[in-house]
Amino acid sequence: MNDQPDNPPDELGKWEIQVRKGGLGLAVLATLWPERLYGLEILRRLDSQAGMAIPEGTIYPLLSRMKAEGLVDSEWVEADAGHPRKYYQLTEPGRRRVRDMARSWRAFAQGLERLLAPMEGDLA
């Protein structure tokens, strides 16, 4: 019998937030792999393709840090309608970094999947 109380729902939420924070840098860099995008496009792709609803107040400081590290470049582009947009694209060091991060993430995820495999029937 398990003497430990179940984790309250807010503890699971806190854990999920930490997992997402840990993968956010990789997710942003991976989103930029195929093409340059402006900030709102990055947010939309993260949400639609990875289920990561990220606030604007989180993504722009992250992009600024990535630019300072030389992982992304940015440029302002005049839009046909409306205001100019700041587009971000990977630099060569950014491409190397996202490859390295992806390899590390996959190795971590594969190990975790092996540990979770015995639980497969109980997760439904």
C-alpha contacts under 8 A as a table, 3 or more apart, distances in Angstrom:
res1	aa1	res2	aa2	distance
2	N	5	P	7.85
7	N	11	E	6.14
7	N	12	L	7.04
8	P	11	E	5.46
8	P	12	L	6.98
9	P	12	L	5.24
9	P	13	G	6.42
10	D	13	G	4.92
10	D	14	K	6.21
11	E	14	K	5.08
11	E	15	W	6.27
12	L	15	W	5.07
12	L	16	E	6.17
13	G	16	E	5.07
13	G	17	I	6.23
14	K	17	I	5.14
14	K	18	Q	6.41
15	W	18	Q	5.16
15	W	19	V	6.31
16	E	19	V	5.07
16	E	20	R	6.18
17	I	20	R	5.15
17	I	21	K	6.11
18	Q	21	K	5.04
18	Q	22	G	6.16
19	V	22	G	5.14
19	V	23	G	6.47
20	R	23	G	5.21
20	R	24	L	5.89
20	R	52	M	7.77
21	K	24	L	5.18
21	K	25	G	7.81
22	G	25	G	7.28
23	G	26	L	5.44
23	G	27	A	6.12
24	L	27	A	4.92
24	L	28	V	6.12
25	G	28	V	5.28
25	G	29	L	6.25
25	G	62	L	7.59
26	L	29	L	5.22
26	L	30	A	5.95
26	L	98	V	6.32
26	L	101	M	6.45
26	L	102	A	7.16
27	A	30	A	5.09
27	A	31	T	6.05
27	A	46	L	7.24
28	V	31	T	5.07
28	V	32	L	6.52
28	V	42	I	7.12
28	V	46	L	7.51
29	L	32	L	5.21
29	L	33	W	6.46
29	L	90	L	7.21
29	L	94	G	7.37
29	L	95	R	7.99
29	L	98	V	6.03
30	A	33	W	5.06
30	A	98	V	6.53
31	T	34	P	7.27
31	T	42	I	6.66
31	T	45	R	7.09
31	T	46	L	7.29
32	L	35	E	5.60
32	L	36	R	5.90
32	L	37	L	6.70
32	L	42	I	7.70
32	L	88	Y	7.50
32	L	89	Q	5.97
32	L	90	L	6.25
33	W	36	R	7.91
33	W	89	Q	7.83
33	W	90	L	6.71
33	W	95	R	7.31
35	E	89	Q	6.71
36	R	87	Y	6.14
36	R	88	Y	5.34
36	R	89	Q	4.42
36	R	90	L	7.49
37	L	41	E	5.89
37	L	42	I	6.27
37	L	87	Y	5.13
37	L	88	Y	5.45
37	L	89	Q	6.76
38	Y	41	E	5.43
38	Y	42	I	6.42
38	Y	85	R	6.31
38	Y	86	K	5.45
38	Y	87	Y	4.09
38	Y	88	Y	5.88
39	G	42	I	5.15
39	G	43	L	6.40
39	G	59	I	7.64
39	G	60	Y	7.31
39	G	86	K	7.04
39	G	87	Y	6.96
39	G	88	Y	7.53
40	L	43	L	5.03
40	L	44	R	6.16
40	L	56	E	7.97
41	E	44	R	5.04
41	E	45	R	6.14
42	I	45	R	5.23
42	I	46	L	6.15
43	L	46	L	5.19
43	L	47	D	6.25
43	L	53	A	7.28
43	L	54	I	6.45
43	L	55	P	7.92
43	L	56	E	7.58
43	L	59	I	7.60
44	R	47	D	5.12
44	R	48	S	5.99
45	R	48	S	5.07
45	R	49	Q	5.51
45	R	50	A	7.42
46	L	49	Q	5.61
46	L	50	A	5.25
46	L	51	G	6.41
46	L	52	M	5.23
46	L	53	A	6.85
46	L	54	I	7.63
47	D	50	A	5.62
47	D	51	G	4.46
47	D	52	M	4.48
47	D	53	A	4.92
47	D	54	I	7.41
48	S	51	G	5.76
48	S	52	M	7.66
54	I	58	T	6.67
54	I	59	I	6.92
55	P	58	T	5.43
55	P	59	I	6.70
56	E	59	I	5.28
56	E	60	Y	6.33
57	G	60	Y	6.18
57	G	61	P	7.11
58	T	61	P	6.02
58	T	62	L	6.53
59	I	62	L	5.14
59	I	63	L	6.16
60	Y	63	L	5.02
60	Y	64	S	6.15
61	P	64	S	4.97
61	P	65	R	6.25
62	L	65	R	5.14
62	L	66	M	6.20
63	L	66	M	4.96
63	L	67	K	6.11
63	L	72	V	7.63
64	S	67	K	5.04
64	S	68	A	6.20
65	R	68	A	4.99
65	R	69	E	6.19
66	M	69	E	5.04
66	M	70	G	6.28
66	M	71	L	5.21
66	M	72	V	5.86
67	K	70	G	5.00
67	K	71	L	5.65
67	K	72	V	4.82
67	K	73	D	5.88
67	K	74	S	7.61
68	A	71	L	7.63
69	E	72	V	7.91
70	G	73	D	7.20
70	G	91	T	6.97
70	G	93	P	6.82
70	G	94	G	6.99
71	L	90	L	6.02
71	L	91	T	5.45
71	L	92	E	7.48
71	L	93	P	5.62
71	L	94	G	3.80
71	L	95	R	7.54
71	L	97	R	7.58
72	V	88	Y	6.31
72	V	89	Q	5.37
72	V	90	L	4.44
72	V	91	T	5.14
72	V	94	G	6.10
73	D	88	Y	5.64
73	D	89	Q	5.47
73	D	90	L	6.38
73	D	91	T	6.33
74	S	86	K	6.35
74	S	87	Y	5.32
74	S	88	Y	4.40
74	S	89	Q	6.41
75	E	86	K	5.44
75	E	87	Y	5.39
75	E	88	Y	6.81
76	W	84	P	6.20
76	W	85	R	5.48
76	W	86	K	4.33
76	W	87	Y	6.21
77	V	84	P	5.34
77	V	85	R	5.34
77	V	86	K	6.25
77	V	87	Y	7.04
78	E	83	H	6.78
78	E	84	P	4.23
78	E	85	R	6.45
79	A	82	G	6.06
79	A	83	H	6.10
79	A	84	P	5.19
79	A	85	R	6.68
90	L	93	P	7.85
90	L	94	G	5.22
90	L	95	R	6.11
91	T	94	G	4.85
91	T	95	R	6.24
92	E	95	R	5.02
92	E	96	R	6.32
93	P	96	R	5.06
93	P	97	R	6.09
94	G	97	R	4.98
94	G	98	V	6.13
95	R	98	V	5.27
95	R	99	R	6.23
96	R	99	R	5.21
96	R	100	D	6.27
97	R	100	D	5.10
97	R	101	M	6.01
98	V	101	M	4.95
98	V	102	A	5.89
99	R	102	A	5.12
99	R	103	R	6.27
100	D	103	R	5.24
100	D	104	S	6.28
101	M	104	S	5.09
101	M	105	W	5.98
102	A	105	W	5.01
102	A	106	R	6.02
103	R	106	R	5.24
103	R	107	A	6.24
104	S	107	A	5.24
104	S	108	F	6.21
105	W	108	F	5.09
105	W	109	A	6.00
106	R	109	A	4.99
106	R	110	Q	5.94
107	A	110	Q	5.20
107	A	111	G	6.25
108	F	111	G	5.27
108	F	112	L	6.23
109	A	112	L	5.01
109	A	113	E	6.04
110	Q	113	E	5.02
110	Q	114	R	6.31
111	G	114	R	5.16
111	G	115	L	6.47
112	L	115	L	5.05
112	L	116	L	6.19
113	E	116	L	4.97
113	E	117	A	5.94
114	R	117	A	5.22
114	R	118	P	8.00
115	L	118	P	7.06
116	L	119	M	5.50
116	L	120	E	6.88
117	A	120	E	5.31
118	P	121	G	7.74
119	M	122	D	5.32
119	M	123	L	6.43
120	E	123	L	5.63
120	E	124	A	7.72
121	G	124	A	6.43
